[in-house]
Amino acid sequence: MSLYTALRHFADSYALAMICVLYLTLCLWHFRPGATAHIADAKLSIFQDDDHD
């Protein structure tokens, strides 16, 4: 078995599964119970440097 064939088999099976798991983890990360405070901070972060006296 050549290196190309071995890498192609890995990419077709295990790498695709790992990418799908990573994608779902990153998408669902924002909906975890402890994320509420982080989401609120992120929503207001664009106004932190405003100096409108």
ZADO-1210 file (C-alpha; in nm, 4 decimals, padded with zeros to 6 digits):
<atoms>
<atom x="00.0000" y="00.0000" z="00.0000" code="MET" pos="1"/>
<atom x="00.1446" y="00.3330" z="-00.0970" code="SER" pos="2"/>
<atom x="00.1521" y="00.6395" z="00.1249" code="LEU" pos="3"/>
<atom x="-00.0956" y="00.8149" z="-00.1034" code="TYR" pos="4"/>
<atom x="-00.3453" y="00.5318" z="-00.0691" code="THR" pos="5"/>
<atom x="-00.3077" y="00.5224" z="00.3073" code="ALA" pos="6"/>
<atom x="-00.3542" y="00.8982" z="00.3426" code="LEU" pos="7"/>
<atom x="-00.6489" y="00.8939" z="00.1048" code="ARG" pos="8"/>
<atom x="-00.8163" y="00.6192" z="00.3086" code="HIS" pos="9"/>
<atom x="-00.7570" y="00.8174" z="00.6284" code="PHE" pos="10"/>
<atom x="-00.8959" y="01.1367" z="00.4759" code="ALA" pos="11"/>
<atom x="-01.2009" y="00.9580" z="00.3373" code="ASP" pos="12"/>
<atom x="-01.2980" y="00.7950" z="00.6644" code="SER" pos="13"/>
<atom x="-01.1496" y="00.9136" z="00.9915" code="TYR" pos="14"/>
<atom x="-01.0603" y="01.2694" z="00.8997" code="ALA" pos="15"/>
<atom x="-01.4110" y="01.3345" z="00.7668" code="LEU" pos="16"/>
<atom x="-01.5623" y="01.2010" z="01.0878" code="ALA" pos="17"/>
<atom x="-01.3286" y="01.4164" z="01.3000" code="MET" pos="18"/>
<atom x="-01.4120" y="01.7278" z="01.0975" code="ILE" pos="19"/>
<atom x="-01.7851" y="01.6631" z="01.1397" code="CYS" pos="20"/>
<atom x="-01.7470" y="01.6157" z="01.5149" code="VAL" pos="21"/>
<atom x="-01.5374" y="01.9319" z="01.5420" code="LEU" pos="22"/>
<atom x="-01.7925" y="02.1296" z="01.3389" code="TYR" pos="23"/>
<atom x="-02.0830" y="02.0147" z="01.5552" code="LEU" pos="24"/>
<atom x="-01.8862" y="02.0847" z="01.8736" code="THR" pos="25"/>
<atom x="-01.8043" y="02.4386" z="01.7658" code="LEU" pos="26"/>
<atom x="-02.1619" y="02.5062" z="01.6551" code="CYS" pos="27"/>
<atom x="-02.3167" y="02.3730" z="01.9752" code="LEU" pos="28"/>
<atom x="-02.0536" y="02.5314" z="02.2043" code="TRP" pos="29"/>
<atom x="-02.2532" y="02.8562" z="02.2151" code="HIS" pos="30"/>
<atom x="-02.5625" y="02.6836" z="02.3496" code="PHE" pos="31"/>
<atom x="-02.4016" y="02.5304" z="02.6576" code="ARG" pos="32"/>
<atom x="-02.5440" y="02.6425" z="02.9939" code="PRO" pos="33"/>
<atom x="-02.2346" y="02.8354" z="03.1050" code="GLY" pos="34"/>
<atom x="-02.2104" y="03.0450" z="02.7899" code="ALA" pos="35"/>
<atom x="-02.4745" y="03.3023" z="02.8835" code="THR" pos="36"/>
<atom x="-02.2302" y="03.5395" z="03.0533" code="ALA" pos="37"/>
<atom x="-01.9801" y="03.5123" z="02.7689" code="HIS" pos="38"/>
<atom x="-02.2485" y="03.5822" z="02.5107" code="ILE" pos="39"/>
<atom x="-02.3644" y="03.8909" z="02.7021" code="ALA" pos="40"/>
<atom x="-02.0047" y="04.0171" z="02.7242" code="ASP" pos="41"/>
<atom x="-01.9545" y="03.9595" z="02.3516" code="ALA" pos="42"/>
<atom x="-02.2723" y="04.1506" z="02.2645" code="LYS" pos="43"/>
<atom x="-02.1524" y="04.4573" z="02.4559" code="LEU" pos="44"/>
<atom x="-01.7843" y="04.4354" z="02.3642" code="SER" pos="45"/>
<atom x="-01.8172" y="04.6617" z="02.0609" code="ILE" pos="46"/>
<atom x="-01.9192" y="04.9501" z="02.2903" code="PHE" pos="47"/>
<atom x="-01.6304" y="04.9194" z="02.5398" code="GLN" pos="48"/>
<atom x="-01.3987" y="05.1679" z="02.3679" code="ASP" pos="49"/>
<atom x="-01.6588" y="05.4347" z="02.2955" code="ASP" pos="50"/>
<atom x="-01.5649" y="05.7692" z="02.4534" code="ASP" pos="51"/>
<atom x="-01.8677" y="05.9876" z="02.3920" code="HIS" pos="52"/>
<atom x="-01.8436" y="06.2379" z="02.6743" code="ASP" pos="53"/>
</atoms>
